[in-house]
Amino acid sequence: MKLAILILYFAVLIGIGLYCRKNATDVNGFVLGGRSVGPWLTAFAYGTSYFSAVVFVGYAGQFGWKYGIAATWAGIGNAIIGSLMAWVILGRRTRIMTQHLNSATMPQFFGERFDSNALKIIASVIIFVFLIPYTASLYNGLSRLFGMAFNIDYSVCIILMAVLTAIYVIAGGYMATAINDFIQGMVMLVGIVVVIAAVINSKGGLMTALDGLARVTDETVATTPGIFASFLGPDPLNLMFVVLLTSLGTWGLPQMVQKFYAIKNEEAVKKGTIISTLFAMVVAGGCYFLGGFGRLFSDQIDVAANGYDSIVPTMLQNLGPGLIALVVILVLSASMSTLSSLVITSSSTLTIDFIKGAFVKDMKERTQLLLIRFLIVVFIAISAVMALIQYKSSVTFIAQLMGISWGAMAGAFLAPFLYSLYWKKTTKAACYVSFFFGAGIMVVDMLKPAILPQIMRSPINCGAIAMLAGLVIVPVVSLCTPKPDQKKMDEIFACYETPTQVPQKTALGK
């Protein structure tokens, strides 16, 4: 039964990819779906790119174990800051200015906004360097679940997931990814609700489970009775950094921001904001809420020996065959949707911003499209090989680098991108400083953490601090460096003032 459900699921994904070939005949159509993607598809594409197996298996288990039920704050932050505020503050302006500047990627936006080819190339290099390990990490959460559900080697899972994702992304581009994201998102919504209900029911229901969690003690963490069932948990400060990085961080991630480039119209922005927020509240809130009960299974879990990734699979191992099949498809959906988003972002950035931007400036449209498709194969192959190496050996560097990658990209890009949408005085120099500071501080945290203050030796804390520092660095450096050409800035920002007709319920007439 489990195998039959998987085969049907994969057949649907590939069928959609082949169906969407007609929408992927040029670069704009392949990378952005022709900027005509509606609210449901855009919102689900945003949400499914946001939450992968890393969240469901890794982060939910790790932070639920550390902070108890208070880990749910991470999910609430993901919904309010990472989804609602991101759509409200970035969505509309990103769509307007990127279309005005005719930019399809984040590096291309920086290049056009600041009239700097060097800035575009540096941004594309940062994305290339830090997205590859992020992509490889998506496979990590699947290993234990497949070992629990099927008697097949995890290597087969890696190869199968890579091949199937490559087929539908190469065939249908962004539109195929968006439609499949919608289907995968529905699986995630239903799956997380059913799984939470089943796990909590296995512990006697919600109130009994909370009572059991309140009785858990761990003197290495805190001596306060009931701390793991409390409002803020045993470590509110570090929990705050988790909320900041996993929520505010999306504002600077190219694979997330790029979803706003493809929005169809104003109605899509308004509906997409609501849908995306509700999706994040259910999926992210549900994942962290579920992880918060991990310590109820402490008699079955050896975190010291098997790591945090063993927590959630252990919580699920006694579910029925049908529920386990649902869990496997849930985690596959989360991983494949994020993987497809990352490889489109990586391949389009390397083609449009690096190769075309630096070496083959007059590259034809057809050549660009072929190169993007070829690089999708390359990126998926590299990520699969890295995942296999990590699985077959004791190499932990890849997993470590994944934790750094989110903070590096968000630390480098969040502040300059945000200020560029709102402030004419943002300078090229400020972008350079933010790029090098955000990416550089995370590399230092990976290679030489001992030279940093104690609070920054965690990749989570360091990434959050890098983002917040960027919000100060960009305006300070902008005020201390030569101002951009006023005439050019007026022309760029004029796109926001273009008159448009709206119903009187939106704006009163004369």
N, C-alpha and C positions, 0 to 999 in steps of 0.2 A: 504493500500500500504506500509506504513512504517513498519508495523508488518511483512508483507510478505518478505520484503527485509531483515529484521533482521533474520527471520527464515532461509532463504536461506544462509545468511552469516554464521550463526552458524553451519549449516549442512556441509558446505564446510570445516570449521575449524576442526570439529570432524572427517570428512572423511579423511583428511590429517593425523591426529593423528593416526588413525587406520592403514592407509596405511604405515606409517613409523615404525610400530612395529618391522619389520625385522632389522632395524638399531639400535635397542635399546636392544640388547640381552646381552650386557656386560657393565661394568662401562664406559669404554672408548667410546663406541658407544653411550651410553645414555647421558653422560655428555658433550662429545666433538664431537659427530657425526663421530667418527673414525678419526678425524683430516683430513677429506677429503671434507670439505665444500668449494664450489667454491666462486668466487668473488662477484657475485650478491647476493647470499644468505647471505654471511658474512657481506657485506656492509649494506644490509637492516636490518640484525639482529642487527648490531651495531647502526644504526640510529634509529630503532624503540625502542630499549632498552633505548636510550638516551632521546627521546622525548615522554612524556606521557601526560595524561590529566592535570597533574600538570603544564606543560608548556603551553598548549593550553588555559586552562581556568584560572589557577591561576597566573602564572608568567606573561603571556602576558597581562592580565588585570591589574595586580598590577604595573608592570614596565612601561607599556604603559601609565597608568594614571599618574605615578610619573614623567616620563621623556619625554613623548610625542613621537614624531616620532623618536627621538634619541634612543629609546629602541631597534630599529633595529640593533644597534651596538652589542647587546647581541647575536642576531641571526648570525651576521657576525662573531663574535668571536667564536661561537659554530662551525661554518663551518671551519674557518681557524685554530684555536687553538685546538678545541675539536675534530675535525675530521681529517683534512689534516695533521697537525703536529703530532697528535697522531699516525696516521698510519705510517708516515714517520719515526718518532723517535722510536716508540715502536713496531710497527707491526712485522717487520721481525725478530728483535732480540728476541722478546717475543716468537715467534713461534719456533725459533731455540733452545733457551736455555731451554724452558719448555719441549720440546720433549727430549732434551739431559738429563735433570734431571728427566724425566718421571713424571712430575707433572701435575695434572689436575685442580688444584685450586690455588688461590693466596697464601693461608696459606701453602699449600704443597710446593709451590715454595720457600717460605722463609725458610721452614724447611729443604729442600734439599740444597738450596744455601748456608745456614749458618750452616748446620749440627746441627740443634737445634730443638728438638721436642717441647720444651717449647715455642719457638718463633712461631711455627706453631699453637699451641693451643691458645696462646694469640691472634694471628691474627684471628683465627676462632671465638673466643668469641666476639671480636670487631664487626666482620661481622654479627654474629647472633644478637647481641644486637641492632645494628643500622639499619639492613635491615628490621626487622619486622615492625617498625613504618613507614618506607619508603614504604613498601608494602601496609600497611593499607591506606596510604594517596592517593594511586592511585584511590581509589573509590571516593574521595572527589569531583573531578571535574565533575563527572557524575550526581550528584544529581539534580542540577538546570536544566541541559539539558534534563534529563528524565522528570522532572516536567513540562518542557515547551512542550515536544513533545508527551508524553503519559500520559494517566490518570491512571497510576499505581503507587503504593507505591515504593519509592526508595529502600526499603528493598528487594523487589523482584529483582531489578536490581543488587544489591550487591550479592545476593545468586546465581542468574543466571550467572553472570560473573565469580564468583568463581568456580561454578560447571563445566561450559564449559571449562574454562582454565585448571582445574585439569584433565579433561578427556583427552584432546589432549596432554598435557604435560606428564602425566603418561603413556599414550599409546605409544607415539613416541619419547619422550625425546628431545634432542637438535635438531635433524634433523627435527622433526615435528614443533618445535618452529621456526626454521630458515625458513622453507617453508611458514609457516603461517605468519611469520614476513614479508616475501616478499610480500604476498598478502595484508597484513595490511599496509605495506609501500606504495604500489601503491594506496590504498584508501586514505592514508594521503596526498600523492603528489597531486592527482587529487582534493581531497576535499579542501585542503587549498587554491589552486589557484581559484577554483570556488567560495568559500566563500568570499575571499578577493574581487574578482571582484563584487560579488553581494552586499556586504556591502558598498563598495566605490561608486558603481553605485547608491545606495539608497541615497547617500549624494551629488549627482550631478556630479559624476566623480572625478578623481584624483585631478585635479587642483583646482576644487571647494572645495573639501574636505580639501586639504592643506591650501587653503585660509581661510576656516572656522576655522581650527585648529590654524592658526596664529592669529586669532582674539580672541581666548580664553584667559582669564586672571584669575589668582588665586593668590591674593596678599599674601596668606599664604605660597606660594611656591616661587614665584618670581614676581617682578614688571616690568621686562623687556618685552616690547611688542613683541609678536610673539615667545616667548620662547619655546612653546610646538611644534613649527614647525621648530625649529632651529637644527643645525648640531650636537651639543653636549647636548642640553637640559638644564634644569635648575640646574642640580646637577651632573656635570661631574665626580667628585671624587667618589661618591657612585655608579654611573653608571659603573665606571671602576671596582669596586669590584664585581658588578653583572657579568660583562663580565668575570672576572678572575675565580670566583667560578664556574659558569655554563660552562665554556670552559676548563680551565686547570684542573678543578676538575675531569673530566672524566679519566684522566691519572692514577688516584689512586683508581677508583671505581672497585671492583672485578667483578661485572656483565658486565662491559664494557671491561676491559682488557682481560677477559676470552674469548672474541670473537676471539682474536688474536691466542689463543692456537689452534683453530680448522681450521685455514687457510690451504688450500690444497697445494699450491705451489707458486712459485715466480710470475707467471702470475696473480694468485688470489690477491696477495699483491698489484701489480701495478694497476690492474683494480679496486680493492676494494677501494683503496685510492681515486681515481677519483669519483667513484659512491657515496661513503659515503660522500664526501665533497659536491657534487652537491645536494644530498638528504638533508643534513643539511642546505645548503643555502636556498633551497626552503621551507622546513618545518619550521625550526627554524626562519629563516629570515622572512618568511611569517607570522608566529604566532606573533612575536614581532612587525612587521610592522602593522599588523591588530590591535593589542592592542594599538598602538600609536594613533589611531583615537578614542579611548574610550571617550574622553572628548566631542566629538561632540554629544554624547548621554547623556550628563550630566543632561538634563531636565527629563530623564527617570530613572536615577540611583541615589540611595541614598547610597553612599559608607559608610558613618558613620553608617547607620543602618544595611546594608546588606553585607558589606565587599567587598573586591576586586573581590571575586569569582562571584559576580553578574554582573560584567561589560560585559564580553564577551557574556554570555547568553542573556543579554539585547540587545546587538548589533545584535544578530541573530534572535530574537523572531519574527520579522516581515517578515522573509523569507518565501518562499512558502513551502508547505508540502514536496515536493521532495528534496529541499535543506536542510530542517531540518532533514529529514531522513539521508541524506548524512553526515550532521554534527554529528548526533548521532553515526553513524557507524565510522566516522573519530575518534571521541573521544574514542569510545569503542576499536577501533583498537589500538590506541596509548596506552591505559591503559592495555589491555590484553597482548600486546606484551611485555611491560615492566614488567608486573606481572609475565609472564611465565619465563622471564629471571631471575628475582629476586628469584623466588622460586627454580629454578634449582641451582642457585648459593648458596642459603641458605642451601638447603637439602644436596647437594654434599659436601659442606664445613663441615657441622656438622657431616656427616657420615664419610668421608674420613679423615678429619683432627682432629676432636675432639673425636668422639666415637672410631674409629679405631686407631687413633693416641695415645689416652690416656688410653683406657680401654680394647679394644678387638683387640689386635695387629695382630692376625692371622685370622681375619674375612675373610670368603670365598667370592669370587666374587659374587656368587648368593645372598648371604646374604646382601652384600653391596647394590646390585641393589634393592632388596626388601625394605631395610631400606630407601634408597633414595626416592623411590616411596611413602612409608608410610609418610616420613617427608614432602613431597610435599603437601600431604593432610593436615597434621598438620599445616604447615605454611599458606596455603591458608585459612584454617578454622580460625586460630588465627587472621589473617589480616581482614577477613570478620567480625568476632565478634567485633574487635576493631572499624572497620568502622561503624558498626551498633550502638555500644555504643555512638560513637561520634555523629552520626546522631540523635539518639533518646534523647540525653541529652545535657547538656550545657558544656560537657567536651571539653576543647580546648587543653589539654596537648598533645594529640596524634599529632595533626596538628603542634604544636610547635616543638615537637621532630623530626618530619620529616624534618623540616628546619635545625635542628642540624645534622641529620644523614649524609647528603651529605658532609658537612664540616668535620665531625669527621672522616669518612672513607678516604676521600681525604687527609686530614691533616695528618692522621696516615700513610697511605700507599704510597702516591705519591712519595715522595723523596726516601725512601729506595728501592722501586721497580725500579725506574729510574736509580739510581746509581748502583744498583746490576746488571743491564744489561750492564753497560758500564765501571765500575770501580772496579778493582780487590781488592782495598784497603778498600772497604766498609766493616765495621765491624758489628758483631752481636750487640754490645753495642749501636751502632748508630741506629740500627733498634728499639731496646727497647726504647730508648729515644724518637724517632720519634713517635712510637706507643702511648706511654703514654702522650706525649705532645699534639699530634693532637687530640686524643680522649678526653683527660682531659680538655683541654682548652675549648672545645665545651660543655662539661658537666657543667663547671663553667659558661659559657655564658648562659646556660639554667637555672641553679639553683641560681647563685649569680652574675648576670651581673654587679651589682653596683660596684664590686671590680675591674672590668676591666677598662681600659681607655675608654673614651666616644666613640671613633671611633669603638671599638670592641664590643659594646653592641648590635649590630645588628648581627644576625646569619650569614647573607651574608658576612658582612665585616670580622667577626671573622673567618669564614671558609677560606676566601681568604688569610688572614694574617697567619693562621695556615699552609696552604700549602706553602706559600713563606718562612715562618720561617723554615719549614722542609728542604727546599733546602739548607739552611745555616747550620742547626743543624747536618745533616747527615755527610757532609764532615769534619766539625769541630770536632765532636765527634770521627769520624773514625781516624783522625790524632792524637788524644790524647789517644787512647785506643790501646790495643795489636793488632797487625796486624794478619790477617787470615793466615793460612798455605799457603805458596807460591806455593808449589807443587800441593795442592788441587785446588787452584785458577787457575793455569796453565791448569790443567786437565779440569776444568769447562769451561774456556774460549776457550779451543782448539776447541770447537764445531763451533765457528765462522770461523775457518781457514780450515775446511774440504773442499778439492778441489771439484769443481763442473763444469760441462761443460755448456757453454752458447754459443749462436750464436755470430758470429763475429760482428754483429751490436751492441751487448751489450759490448763486450770486444775484442780488436784486438788480433790476434794471433801473433806468432813470426814472 
